[in-house]
């Protein structure tokens, strides 16, 4: 599946990977993920894509984004778009597909193997385009979630399908490593 002489690039659809891992009952340890794929070849670049809410004073994603940015990932973000549908319900949209596709196509000539962490069927054409350049294309997602997170046409197009659940021991965060949040102390003046 991987040749140790290959140059590898990772493209992580943050929301999709988070949903798949959560459905499987584990959290991703992004440091271990880099280490694991670094063992498989020369890891040229690891991209992480996510949309962020601009109007929030603090986003729960911000600490992760900052950590990734300082620890070997190229982080690509854009603001969430808020709109109202025809029935007046508030909707939020933060699709990062086009950013991921452009980056993958720009980098494809410099790598031997593209690894996509997403099961979104919209990426089938990306797999096909990368393969036409003579590059390998692997997809990390899950068939073991209900419903499966991987689109059948993307899985069929990819050179390799890697079941996310099979990587849990290598890239999953050990629940005991999670730091307990300190209790909030409230000082009351009298």
DOVEX-241083 format. One record per residue: residue number from 1; chain; x, y, z of N, C-alpha, C, O in turn. Coordinates in steps of 0.02 Angstrom, whole numbers, plus 50000, padded with zeros to 5 digits. Example, Ala and Ser with C-alpha at 12.3 -4.5 7.8 and 13.67 -1.06 7.14 Angstrom:
% residues 2
- i;ch;nx;ny;nz;cax;cay;caz;cx;cy;cz;ox;oy;oz
- 1;A;50660;49716;50390;50615;49775;50390;50660;49835;50390;50712;49834;50423
- 2;A;50642;49888;50354;50684;49947;50357;50645;50002;50394;50670;50057;50402
This chain:
% residues 190
- i;ch;nx;ny;nz;cax;cay;caz;cx;cy;cz;ox;oy;oz
- 1;A;50041;49941;50000;50000;50000;50000;50044;50063;50000;50033;50108;49959
- 2;A;50093;50067;50046;50139;50123;50048;50209;50098;50033;50227;50043;50054
- 3;A;50247;50137;49997;50317;50122;49982;50358;50172;50023;50345;50232;50018
- 4;A;50407;50150;50063;50444;50196;50105;50482;50250;50066;50504;50299;50096
- 5;A;50489;50241;50001;50524;50292;49960;50476;50346;49934;50498;50395;49903
- 6;A;50412;50338;49948;50362;50385;49923;50362;50451;49961;50376;50454;50021
- 7;A;50347;50504;49924;50330;50568;49955;50254;50568;49963;50217;50554;49916
- 8;A;50232;50582;50024;50162;50578;50042;50135;50646;50063;50171;50685;50096
- 9;A;50073;50661;50044;50039;50720;50068;49971;50698;50097;49935;50658;50067
- 10;A;49955;50725;50156;49892;50711;50188;49844;50770;50180;49865;50828;50187
- 11;A;49782;50756;50165;49730;50807;50159;49673;50786;50204;49637;50738;50190
- 12;A;49663;50824;50259;49615;50805;50310;49555;50852;50309;49561;50912;50322
- 13;A;49498;50824;50293;49434;50860;50298;49416;50856;50372;49388;50806;50394
- 14;A;49431;50909;50409;49425;50908;50481;49357;50887;50507;49352;50844;50552
- 15;A;49304;50916;50480;49236;50900;50504;49219;50827;50489;49188;50793;50531
- 16;A;49238;50803;50431;49222;50734;50411;49260;50684;50455;49231;50635;50478
- 17;A;49325;50697;50466;49365;50651;50507;49339;50651;50579;49335;50598;50610
- 18;A;49323;50710;50605;49297;50715;50673;49233;50673;50680;49225;50635;50728
- 19;A;49187;50681;50632;49123;50644;50635;49134;50569;50631;49102;50532;50668
- 20;A;49179;50547;50588;49191;50475;50580;49222;50447;50644;49200;50395;50669
- 21;A;49273;50480;50671;49306;50456;50732;49257;50455;50791;49256;50408;50830
- 22;A;49217;50508;50796;49168;50512;50851;49117;50456;50845;49098;50426;50896
- 23;A;49094;50441;50784;49047;50386;50774;49078;50319;50793;49042;50273;50813
- 24;A;49144;50314;50786;49179;50252;50805;49199;50251;50879;49223;50201;50904
- 25;A;49188;50307;50913;49201;50310;50985;49271;50326;51006;49292;50305;51060
- 26;A;49308;50363;50965;49375;50384;50986;49392;50453;50960;49361;50479;50914
- 27;A;49443;50483;50991;49469;50548;50969;49535;50537;50933;49573;50491;50949
- 28;A;49550;50580;50886;49612;50576;50848;49668;50611;50888;49658;50666;50914
- 29;A;49725;50578;50892;49786;50608;50919;49825;50631;50858;49856;50590;50824
- 30;A;49825;50695;50844;49854;50721;50782;49931;50716;50781;49960;50714;50727
- 31;A;49962;50714;50839;50034;50704;50841;50050;50633;50820;50096;50621;50781
- 32;A;50012;50585;50847;50023;50515;50828;50006;50503;50755;50038;50462;50722
- 33;A;49956;50539;50728;49938;50532;50658;49998;50552;50614;50014;50516;50567
- 34;A;50029;50609;50629;50088;50630;50591;50144;50579;50596;50176;50562;50546
- 35;A;50157;50555;50656;50210;50505;50667;50196;50442;50627;50241;50416;50594
- 36;A;50135;50418;50630;50117;50356;50596;50126;50361;50520;50154;50317;50489
- 37;A;50102;50416;50490;50108;50423;50418;50179;50442;50398;50200;50431;50341
- 38;A;50217;50471;50444;50288;50485;50432;50329;50421;50426;50381;50421;50395
- 39;A;50305;50368;50457;50339;50303;50453;50327;50269;50386;50365;50224;50366
- 40;A;50275;50290;50351;50255;50256;50290;50293;50281;50228;50291;50249;50175
- 41;A;50326;50338;50235;50363;50368;50179;50387;50436;50201;50390;50451;50261
- 42;A;50405;50478;50152;50426;50546;50168;50364;50590;50169;50334;50603;50116
- 43;A;50344;50611;50228;50283;50652;50235;50300;50724;50217;50328;50761;50257
- 44;A;50282;50743;50157;50298;50810;50131;50254;50863;50163;50280;50916;50183
- 45;A;50189;50851;50169;50144;50901;50195;50082;50867;50224;50060;50815;50200
- 46;A;50054;50898;50276;49991;50876;50305;49946;50937;50311;49961;50983;50349
- 47;A;49892;50937;50274;49843;50992;50275;49784;50973;50318;49763;50915;50319
- 48;A;49756;51023;50352;49696;51013;50393;49648;51070;50374;49666;51128;50378
- 49;A;49587;51052;50355;49537;51100;50331;49477;51103;50378;49449;51052;50397
- 50;A;49458;51164;50396;49398;51172;50437;49371;51243;50430;49408;51290;50415
- 51;A;49307;51250;50440;49274;51315;50441;49265;51337;50513;49254;51295;50557
- 52;A;49271;51402;50526;49265;51429;50593;49212;51483;50596;49203;51522;50549
- 53;A;49177;51485;50652;49128;51538;50663;49165;51602;50682;49205;51602;50729
- 54;A;49153;51656;50646;49187;51719;50659;49159;51757;50718;49195;51792;50753
- 55;A;49093;51750;50728;49059;51792;50778;49067;51767;50849;49045;51801;50896
- 56;A;49097;51709;50858;49105;51683;50926;49169;51711;50956;49221;51714;50924
- 57;A;49164;51731;51019;49223;51757;51053;49274;51701;51062;49334;51713;51055
- 58;A;49251;51640;51076;49296;51584;51084;49265;51524;51049;49208;51506;51061
- 59;A;49303;51493;51006;49281;51433;50972;49315;51373;51004;49374;51376;51021
- 60;A;49278;51319;51013;49307;51259;51041;49360;51230;50995;49402;51190;51016
- 61;A;49357;51248;50931;49407;51225;50883;49473;51263;50888;49525;51238;50867
- 62;A;49472;51324;50914;49532;51367;50913;49594;51335;50944;49647;51338;50914
- 63;A;49589;51302;51004;49649;51271;51031;49678;51216;50985;49739;51211;50978
- 64;A;49634;51177;50955;49657;51125;50909;49690;51157;50848;49745;51135;50828
- 65;A;49659;51207;50818;49686;51240;50759;49755;51269;50775;49802;51262;50736
- 66;A;49761;51303;50832;49825;51332;50852;49878;51278;50862;49935;51285;50840
- 67;A;49859;51223;50895;49907;51168;50906;49930;51139;50839;49990;51129;50828
- 68;A;49882;51125;50795;49900;51096;50729;49947;51142;50691;49996;51120;50661
- 69;A;49932;51207;50693;49971;51257;50657;50044;51260;50681;50089;51271;50642
- 70;A;50054;51249;50746;50122;51251;50775;50157;51183;50774;50216;51179;50793
- 71;A;50122;51131;50753;50151;51063;50758;50150;51024;50693;50136;50964;50692
- 72;A;50165;51058;50638;50178;51022;50576;50121;51018;50526;50130;50989;50472
- 73;A;50064;51047;50541;50008;51046;50494;50003;51114;50459;50017;51166;50489
- 74;A;49982;51112;50397;49963;51173;50361;49887;51178;50370;49849;51138;50342
- 75;A;49866;51226;50409;49795;51233;50426;49762;51283;50378;49786;51338;50368
- 76;A;49706;51262;50350;49668;51304;50304;49599;51313;50333;49562;51264;50344
- 77;A;49581;51376;50347;49515;51390;50376;49479;51442;50333;49509;51477;50293
- 78;A;49415;51446;50344;49375;51501;50316;49315;51510;50361;49297;51464;50398
- 79;A;49284;51568;50358;49227;51581;50402;49165;51540;50382;49152;51528;50323
- 80;A;49128;51518;50432;49064;51487;50420;49017;51539;50391;49020;51598;50408
- 81;A;48974;51517;50347;48923;51562;50318;48856;51546;50351;48837;51487;50355
- 82;A;48822;51597;50372;48756;51589;50403;48703;51613;50354;48711;51666;50322
- 83;A;48649;51575;50348;48594;51596;50304;48529;51566;50331;48529;51523;50375
- 84;A;48475;51588;50302;48409;51562;50321;48378;51527;50261;48379;51554;50206
- 85;A;48352;51467;50272;48321;51430;50217;48251;51458;50203;48229;51506;50234
- 86;A;48216;51427;50155;48150;51451;50133;48099;51452;50189;48052;51492;50188
- 87;A;48107;51407;50238;48059;51407;50294;48081;51451;50352;48050;51449;50405
- 88;A;48134;51490;50342;48156;51537;50393;48201;51507;50446;48216;51541;50496
- 89;A;48222;51445;50437;48267;51414;50485;48339;51435;50472;48362;51440;50415
- 90;A;48374;51449;50527;48445;51470;50522;48487;51409;50504;48481;51356;50534
- 91;A;48529;51417;50454;48575;51364;50431;48646;51391;50432;48657;51451;50423
- 92;A;48693;51346;50442;48764;51364;50442;48799;51319;50392;48787;51259;50390
- 93;A;48842;51349;50351;48877;51311;50299;48951;51327;50303;48970;51385;50311
- 94;A;48992;51276;50298;49065;51287;50301;49102;51235;50260;49147;51202;50286
- 95;A;49085;51228;50197;49114;51178;50154;49185;51199;50133;49195;51255;50108
- 96;A;49233;51155;50142;49303;51168;50125;49327;51127;50065;49387;51124;50051
- 97;A;49280;51096;50028;49299;51051;49974;49343;51085;49921;49393;51056;49900
- 98;A;49325;51144;49899;49362;51176;49844;49433;51193;49865;49480;51186;49825
- 99;A;49442;51215;49926;49510;51230;49951;49553;51167;49952;49611;51168;49932
- 100;A;49524;51112;49976;49560;51049;49979;49579;51025;49908;49636;51005;49897
- 101;A;49532;51028;49862;49544;51005;49794;49599;51046;49761;49644;51018;49729
- 102;A;49597;51112;49767;49648;51154;49736;49717;51139;49765;49765;51131;49727
- 103;A;49722;51134;49831;49787;51119;49862;49813;51051;49839;49872;51043;49825
- 104;A;49769;51001;49837;49790;50934;49816;49814;50934;49744;49865;50902;49729
- 105;A;49780;50969;49699;49800;50970;49629;49866;51009;49620;49908;50990;49580
- 106;A;49875;51063;49659;49937;51101;49655;49997;51060;49680;50052;51068;49654
- 107;A;49986;51018;49729;50041;50980;49759;50051;50911;49726;50103;50880;49736
- 108;A;50004;50889;49687;50005;50821;49658;50069;50807;49618;50093;50750;49619
- 109;A;50097;50856;49584;50157;50843;49545;50219;50834;49588;50270;50808;49564
- 110;A;50216;50855;49652;50274;50849;49696;50272;50787;49742;50319;50775;49779
- 111;A;50218;50749;49739;50211;50690;49783;50198;50628;49741;50182;50631;49682
- 112;A;50206;50570;49775;50192;50506;49744;50125;50478;49767;50095;50435;49734
- 113;A;50102;50502;49826;50044;50471;49856;50004;50524;49894;50030;50558;49938
- 114;A;49941;50531;49876;49895;50577;49910;49850;50535;49955;49821;50485;49933
- 115;A;49845;50556;50018;49802;50522;50066;49748;50571;50088;49763;50624;50117
- 116;A;49686;50554;50075;49629;50596;50092;49593;50567;50153;49576;50508;50153
- 117;A;49583;50608;50204;49545;50588;50262;49475;50618;50255;49461;50671;50281
- 118;A;49432;50583;50219;49363;50604;50208;49328;50548;50170;49359;50512;50131
- 119;A;49264;50542;50181;49225;50494;50144;49177;50527;50095;49135;50493;50065
- 120;A;49183;50592;50087;49138;50632;50046;49144;50612;49972;49198;50617;49943
- 121;A;49089;50589;49943;49088;50567;49874;49107;50621;49824;49126;50606;49767
- 122;A;49102;50685;49844;49121;50739;49799;49195;50735;49780;49216;50765;49730
- 123;A;49235;50700;49820;49307;50695;49807;49326;50640;49757;49385;50630;49744
- 124;A;49277;50604;49729;49292;50551;49680;49329;50579;49620;49376;50549;49596
- 125;A;49307;50637;49596;49340;50667;49537;49411;50689;49554;49455;50687;49511
- 126;A;49423;50710;49615;49492;50726;49636;49535;50664;49633;49591;50666;49607
- 127;A;49510;50608;49659;49547;50545;49656;49565;50528;49585;49622;50509;49569
- 128;A;49516;50534;49541;49526;50518;49470;49579;50564;49439;49622;50541;49402
- 129;A;49576;50628;49453;49624;50676;49425;49695;50664;49450;49743;50668;49412
- 130;A;49702;50649;49514;49768;50634;49543;49795;50570;49511;49855;50566;49495
- 131;A;49753;50520;49503;49775;50457;49472;49796;50467;49399;49843;50434;49376
- 132;A;49763;50511;49363;49783;50525;49293;49853;50554;49290;49887;50548;49239
- 133;A;49875;50585;49344;49943;50612;49348;49994;50558;49366;50053;50571;49374
- 134;A;49970;50496;49374;50014;50440;49390;50029;50433;49464;50078;50401;49483
- 135;A;49988;50463;49506;49998;50461;49578;49950;50413;49611;49896;50400;49585
- 136;A;49970;50387;49669;49924;50344;49708;49878;50388;49750;49897;50443;49772
- 137;A;49818;50363;49761;49767;50400;49799;49735;50352;49849;49702;50304;49829
- 138;A;49746;50366;49913;49715;50325;49966;49664;50367;50003;49670;50428;50009
- 139;A;49613;50333;50029;49560;50366;50067;49555;50333;50136;49553;50272;50142
- 140;A;49553;50375;50188;49543;50352;50256;49473;50375;50277;49459;50435;50280
- 141;A;49430;50326;50291;49363;50341;50314;49336;50277;50347;49375;50235;50368
- 142;A;49270;50270;50350;49244;50211;50384;49181;50182;50351;49135;50218;50331
- 143;A;49182;50117;50347;49123;50078;50327;49086;50053;50390;49030;50030;50386
- 144;A;49119;50058;50448;49093;50029;50509;49047;50075;50548;49019;50055;50599
- 145;A;49038;50137;50525;48991;50182;50557;48921;50169;50528;48915;50138;50475
- 146;A;48870;50192;50562;48802;50186;50538;48772;50255;50528;48760;50289;50578
- 147;A;48760;50278;50468;48776;50245;50404;48851;50250;50390;48886;50289;50423
- 148;A;48877;50212;50342;48948;50216;50325;48967;50288;50306;48929;50322;50272
- 149;A;49026;50310;50328;49050;50378;50314;49081;50384;50245;49092;50439;50220
- 150;A;49097;50328;50213;49131;50329;50148;49080;50319;50092;49040;50272;50094
- 151;A;49083;50363;50043;49040;50355;49984;49067;50297;49942;49128;50292;49932
- 152;A;49023;50255;49919;49044;50196;49882;49085;50213;49820;49135;50180;49806
- 153;A;49066;50265;49783;49103;50282;49722;49173;50308;49737;49219;50297;49698
- 154;A;49183;50343;49793;49250;50365;49813;49292;50305;49833;49351;50301;49814
- 155;A;49264;50260;49870;49301;50200;49891;49322;50159;49831;49378;50133;49830
- 156;A;49279;50152;49782;49296;50114;49722;49349;50148;49680;49391;50115;49649
- 157;A;49349;50214;49678;49397;50252;49638;49467;50251;49669;49517;50250;49633
- 158;A;49470;50251;49734;49535;50255;49769;49577;50193;49756;49551;50138;49746
- 159;A;49643;50202;49755;49688;50145;49749;49685;50103;49812;49689;50041;49810
- 160;A;49678;50136;49869;49675;50102;49934;49622;50134;49977;49614;50195;49979
- 161;A;49584;50092;50011;49538;50115;50062;49565;50093;50129;49579;50034;50139
- 162;A;49573;50140;50175;49599;50125;50242;49542;50136;50291;49517;50192;50298
- 163;A;49522;50084;50325;49468;50088;50374;49494;50126;50435;49543;50104;50467
- 164;A;49462;50182;50451;49483;50223;50507;49485;50184;50572;49531;50193;50612
- 165;A;49437;50140;50583;49435;50101;50645;49498;50057;50652;49519;50043;50708
- 166;A;49527;50035;50596;49588;49994;50598;49648;50035;50620;49699;50007;50642
- 167;A;49644;50102;50615;49699;50146;50636;49693;50169;50709;49738;50202;50735
- 168;A;49638;50151;50741;49624;50178;50808;49682;50166;50856;49700;50212;50893
- 169;A;49711;50107;50857;49766;50093;50904;49827;50136;50889;49867;50150;50934
- 170;A;49836;50156;50826;49895;50195;50806;49886;50270;50811;49933;50306;50828
- 171;A;49824;50294;50798;49814;50367;50796;49761;50392;50844;49747;50452;50846
- 172;A;49731;50347;50881;49679;50367;50929;49711;50395;50993;49765;50373;51014
- 173;A;49677;50443;51022;49701;50471;51085;49681;50425;51142;49624;50404;51147
- 174;A;49729;50411;51184;49716;50370;51243;49673;50411;51291;49694;50466;51312
- 175;A;49614;50387;51310;49571;50426;51354;49605;50445;51420;49589;50497;51449
- 176;A;49652;50405;51443;49686;50422;51506;49735;50480;51497;49755;50511;51546
- 177;A;49754;50496;51435;49799;50552;51421;49763;50619;51424;49795;50671;51429
- 178;A;49697;50616;51420;49659;50678;51422;49668;50713;51488;49659;50684;51541
- 179;A;49687;50775;51485;49697;50812;51547;49629;50830;51576;49584;50853;51541
- 180;A;49624;50819;51641;49562;50840;51674;49561;50916;51677;49612;50947;51693
- 181;A;49504;50944;51663;49499;51017;51667;49500;51038;51740;49465;51009;51781
- 182;A;49540;51088;51755;49541;51111;51824;49473;51141;51843;49439;51172;51802
- 183;A;49455;51130;51905;49392;51157;51929;49398;51233;51930;49449;51261;51948
- 184;A;49344;51264;51911;49343;51337;51911;49333;51362;51982;49286;51342;52017
- 185;A;49377;51405;52003;49373;51433;52070;49343;51502;52065;49366;51544;52027
- 186;A;49291;51513;52104;49258;51577;52103;49274;51612;52169;49261;51586;52223
- 187;A;49303;51670;52164;49319;51710;52223;49262;51759;52236;49243;51798;52193
- 188;A;49238;51757;52297;49184;51802;52316;49213;51851;52367;49239;51830;52419
- 189;A;49207;51914;52353;49232;51963;52401;49176;51981;52450;49118;51986;52432
- 190;A;49196;51990;52511;49146;52006;52563;49155;52075;52590;49118;52097;52634
